Amino acid sequence: MQSIGSNSKIDWNDSTVLITGGTGSFGQKFVKQVLSRYNPKKLIVFSRDELKQYEMSQTVNDRCVRYFLGDVRDKDRLYRAFQDVDVVVHAAALKQVPAAEYNPFEFVKTNVIGAANVIDAAIDRGVKKVLALSTDKAANPVNLYGATKLCADKLFVTANAYAGSRETQFSIVRYGNVLGSRGSVIPLFLEMRKTGVLRLTDERMTRFWLTLDQGVDFVLSSIDWMEGGEIFVPKIASMRLIDLAEAIGPYCRYEYSGLRPGEKLHEVLVPRDESPWCIEFPDRYIIQPNQMWWKADRLIEKGGVKVDDGFRYRSDLNSQWLQVDDLTKLIFSDEKDMQETTK
């Protein structure tokens, strides 16, 4: 995909890349994709779990890969890890909505303070580009997890001004639920179907959905596009929870428990309040920073189209939908890969 910020496009074959949360579902897929496409100087997997690093190293042992133990809560460790790094993908986060409601301080330490540590280390170590992974739950959040990610998003956008004369650029990718990730409901449903009963929250529920491969592709292209301050939102399909249940357990009985604490009936990727700064491209929306240092027309000059005032991109109002057959093919064609990345 052609970059809209071609002057700052990364030469992946001559760069050192680091991913925080690198042993997670996304991190493992990201590392494999980068290795299959490019030949980076170094590809650094930064995470806090030594067992997951060991297990990953048994299958991903390219000579350019480095496994670096550390926690984003530890700023000193980030300063050491970011030495001579060109690109940082920040995927480390605590993500489980119910756990956040019960352990709010832990989520603040990792998702907010950890984000601030990544920003400071990146600026001071001269990292060129930092792309942070966000979530649809950060848009008009109703739960603690979403609130911490919204706060982190604000930090990353404003970091472009905070960097001062330094050249570090910060941007964000915001997308929905990922097929095959450890936080996905699919592994849970696959276990439940063995009992003949699927426990659902609400049959009206809808969600945005994409595969790990789609997520990695979008992140890689957004790094090439970014100029600093943008929130990149992919145009992806929605699915109905009841259709997902039918795809996984067509002969199962359903039980309904109601929405869990902090859970939405529908998710939003571009809320109405952000529509004044949202620009549409064929495959994505880009939410511009509402900051004085941002040139307001730069994305229009690159071929983008301003969305209508009051526009919103919500999972139940989407034009793209995954039907039962689509979900069945996605789930069971990817089940082996999903088992590998969720164990």
C-alpha positions in Angstrom: 0.0 0.0 0.0 1.3 3.4 -0.9 2.3 5.6 2.0 0.7 9.0 2.5 3.8 10.0 4.4 6.4 8.7 1.9 9.2 10.9 3.3 9.0 9.0 6.6 8.4 5.5 5.2 10.4 2.9 7.1 12.9 0.7 5.3 12.0 -2.6 7.0 15.1 -4.3 5.7 17.4 -1.8 7.3 15.6 -1.3 10.7 15.5 -2.6 14.2 12.0 -3.3 15.3 10.7 -4.0 18.8 7.2 -5.2 19.8 6.0 -4.9 23.4 3.8 -7.8 24.4 5.6 -9.7 21.8 4.6 -13.2 23.1 0.9 -12.5 22.9 -1.4 -13.6 20.1 -0.9 -10.5 18.0 2.8 -10.3 18.9 3.6 -13.8 17.7 1.7 -13.3 14.4 3.4 -9.9 13.9 6.9 -11.4 14.3 6.2 -14.3 11.9 4.7 -11.9 9.3 7.7 -9.5 9.5 10.2 -12.3 9.2 8.3 -13.7 6.2 8.2 -10.3 4.4 11.4 -8.5 5.4 14.9 -9.0 6.6 15.2 -6.6 9.6 18.5 -5.9 11.4 16.9 -7.0 14.6 13.4 -8.0 15.7 13.1 -7.7 19.4 10.4 -9.5 21.4 9.8 -7.6 24.6 7.5 -9.3 27.2 7.4 -10.2 30.8 6.7 -14.0 30.6 9.9 -16.1 30.4 7.9 -19.3 29.7 6.1 -17.8 26.7 9.4 -16.5 25.4 11.0 -19.9 25.7 8.0 -21.6 24.0 8.0 -19.0 21.2 11.8 -19.3 20.7 11.3 -23.0 19.9 9.5 -22.1 16.7 10.7 -18.6 16.0 14.5 -18.7 16.2 15.6 -16.5 13.3 19.1 -15.1 13.8 17.7 -11.5 13.9 15.2 -12.2 16.7 16.1 -11.2 20.2 14.0 -12.1 23.3 14.1 -9.4 25.9 12.5 -9.9 29.3 10.9 -6.8 30.8 7.7 -5.1 31.8 6.4 -1.8 30.4 5.9 -0.7 34.1 9.7 -0.6 34.4 10.9 2.5 32.7 14.6 1.7 33.2 14.2 -1.6 31.4 12.4 0.1 28.5 15.3 2.6 28.2 17.7 -0.4 27.8 15.5 -2.2 25.4 14.9 0.8 23.1 18.6 1.5 22.5 19.1 1.8 18.7 15.5 0.8 17.9 13.9 2.4 14.9 10.3 1.1 15.2 8.2 0.2 18.3 4.9 -1.5 18.1 3.2 -1.2 21.5 0.9 -4.2 22.0 1.5 -4.9 25.7 -1.7 -4.3 27.7 -4.0 -5.9 30.3 -7.2 -6.5 28.3 -9.9 -8.5 30.1 -13.0 -6.4 30.8 -14.2 -8.2 33.9 -10.7 -8.4 35.4 -10.3 -4.6 34.9 -13.5 -3.9 36.8 -12.1 -5.9 39.8 -8.5 -4.9 39.5 -8.6 -1.3 38.3 -5.2 -0.2 39.7 -3.3 -3.0 38.0 -4.8 -1.9 34.6 -3.9 1.7 35.2 -0.3 0.7 36.0 0.1 -1.3 32.8 -2.1 0.5 30.3 -1.6 4.1 31.4 1.7 4.3 33.3 3.2 1.7 31.0 2.1 3.9 28.0 3.8 6.9 29.5 7.0 4.9 30.1 7.0 3.8 26.4 6.6 7.4 25.3 9.5 8.7 27.5 11.8 5.9 26.5 11.0 6.2 22.8 11.7 9.9 22.7 14.9 9.8 24.8 16.3 6.8 22.8 15.5 8.4 19.4 13.0 5.8 18.2 11.6 7.0 14.8 8.1 5.6 14.9 5.9 4.2 17.7 2.5 2.7 16.8 0.3 1.7 19.7 -2.5 -0.8 19.5 -5.8 0.4 20.9 -9.4 -1.0 20.9 -12.9 -0.2 20.0 -13.6 -0.1 23.8 -11.6 3.1 24.0 -14.2 4.9 22.0 -16.8 6.3 24.4 -15.7 3.9 27.1 -18.1 2.5 29.6 -15.6 0.2 31.4 -12.3 0.6 33.2 -10.4 -1.2 30.5 -11.7 1.1 27.8 -11.0 4.1 30.0 -7.4 3.1 30.4 -7.0 2.6 26.7 -8.6 6.0 26.0 -6.2 7.6 28.4 -3.3 5.8 26.7 -4.5 7.0 23.3 -4.5 10.6 24.4 -1.0 10.2 25.7 0.3 8.8 22.4 -1.4 11.6 20.4 -0.1 14.4 22.6 3.4 12.7 22.7 4.0 14.2 19.2 4.1 17.6 20.8 5.7 16.3 24.0 8.7 15.2 21.8 9.5 18.8 21.0 12.4 18.9 18.6 12.9 15.2 18.6 11.8 13.3 15.5 9.9 10.5 17.2 6.4 10.0 15.7 3.5 8.4 17.6 0.2 7.1 16.1 -2.5 4.6 17.0 -4.4 1.7 15.5 -7.9 1.1 16.7 -9.8 -2.0 15.8 -12.2 -4.6 17.2 -12.2 -8.2 18.3 -9.5 -10.4 16.8 -10.3 -14.0 15.7 -8.0 -16.4 17.5 -6.6 -14.0 20.2 -6.5 -15.2 23.8 -9.2 -12.7 24.7 -11.6 -14.0 22.0 -14.8 -15.7 22.9 -14.2 -18.4 20.3 -12.0 -20.7 22.5 -14.6 -20.4 25.3 -17.4 -21.3 22.9 -15.4 -24.3 21.5 -15.1 -25.6 25.1 -18.7 -24.9 25.9 -20.1 -26.8 22.9 -18.7 -30.0 24.4 -21.4 -29.7 27.0 -24.2 -29.0 24.5 -24.9 -25.6 26.1 -23.6 -22.2 25.0 -23.9 -19.4 27.5 -24.4 -16.1 25.8 -24.8 -12.6 27.2 -27.4 -11.0 24.8 -28.6 -12.3 21.4 -28.7 -8.7 20.1 -25.0 -8.2 20.6 -22.8 -7.2 17.7 -19.0 -6.9 17.4 -16.4 -5.8 14.8 -14.3 -8.7 13.8 -11.0 -9.3 12.0 -8.4 -12.0 11.8 -4.8 -11.8 13.2 -3.5 -11.6 9.7 -5.7 -8.7 8.9 -4.6 -7.0 12.1 -0.9 -7.4 11.4 -1.4 -6.2 7.7 -3.2 -3.1 8.9 -0.5 -2.3 11.5 2.3 -2.7 9.0 0.6 -0.5 6.5 -0.3 2.1 9.1 3.4 2.4 10.1 4.2 3.4 6.6 1.2 5.8 6.4 1.8 7.5 9.8 3.1 11.0 10.1 2.3 11.2 13.9 -0.9 11.8 15.8 -3.4 9.8 13.6 -5.8 7.1 14.9 -6.1 4.5 12.1 -9.3 2.6 11.9 -9.7 -0.3 9.5 -12.9 -0.9 7.5 -13.8 -4.4 8.8 -16.9 -6.6 9.0 -19.3 -7.0 11.9 -20.8 -10.2 13.3 -23.8 -11.0 15.4 -23.1 -13.0 18.6 -26.0 -15.3 17.8 -24.5 -16.0 14.4 -21.2 -16.8 16.0 -22.9 -19.2 18.4 -24.7 -21.0 15.5 -21.4 -21.3 13.6 -19.7 -22.9 16.5 -22.5 -24.9 18.1 -25.4 -25.3 15.6 -26.9 -28.1 17.7 -26.3 -26.5 21.1 -28.9 -25.1 23.5 -28.4 -21.4 24.4 -28.6 -19.8 27.8 -28.5 -16.1 28.3 -26.8 -14.4 31.3 -27.2 -10.7 30.4 -24.4 -8.1 29.8 -21.4 -8.4 32.1 -20.1 -5.5 34.1 -18.6 -2.9 31.8 -19.9 -4.6 28.6 -21.6 -2.8 25.7 -24.3 -4.2 23.5 -22.6 -2.8 20.4 -19.1 -1.5 19.9 -18.0 1.7 18.1 -14.8 2.4 16.3 -15.5 6.0 15.2 -17.9 7.7 17.6 -20.1 10.7 16.5 -18.0 13.0 18.6 -14.9 12.3 16.6 -16.6 12.7 13.2 -15.4 16.3 12.7 -11.8 15.1 12.5 -12.4 11.8 10.6 -11.2 11.3 7.1 -12.3 8.4 4.9 -10.1 6.3 2.6 -11.1 3.2 0.6 -9.9 0.8 3.3 -9.8 2.8 6.4 -10.8 5.8 8.4 -8.2 8.2 9.9 -9.1 10.3 12.9 -6.9 13.4 12.8 -5.5 14.9 16.1 -7.5 17.9 17.2 -4.3 19.7 17.9 -2.9 23.1 16.8 0.3 21.5 15.4 -1.6 19.3 12.9 -2.1 20.6 9.4 -5.9 20.2 8.9 -5.9 19.6 5.2 -3.0 17.2 4.9 -5.1 14.0 4.5 -7.5 15.7 2.1 -4.5 16.6 0.0 -3.6 12.9 0.0 -7.0 11.9 -1.4 -9.1 11.4 1.7 -12.7 12.5 2.0 -14.1 14.1 5.1 -17.0 12.2 6.6 -20.4 13.8 7.3 -20.9 15.6 10.6 -22.6 13.2 13.0 -21.0 10.1 11.2 -20.4 7.1 13.4 -18.9 3.7 12.7 -20.7 1.3 15.0 -20.9 -2.5 14.9 -24.7 -2.7 14.4 -24.7 0.0 11.7 -22.0 -1.5 9.6 -22.4 -2.2 5.8 -20.2 -5.3 6.0 -21.4 -8.4 7.8 -20.1 -11.9 8.5 -22.8 -14.5 8.1 -22.9 -17.9 9.7 -21.2 -19.6 6.7 -18.4 -17.0 6.7 -17.8 -17.4 10.5 -17.8 -21.2 10.2 -15.1 -21.1 7.5 -13.0 -18.5 9.4 -13.2 -20.3 12.7 -12.5 -23.9 11.6 -10.0 -23.1 8.9 -8.1 -21.1 11.6 -8.7 -23.5 14.5 -5.2 -25.1 14.4 -3.5 -21.6 14.3 -5.9 -20.4 17.0 -4.9 -23.3 19.3 -1.2 -22.5 18.8 -1.6 -18.8 19.7 -4.0 -19.2 22.6 -2.3 -22.0 24.6 
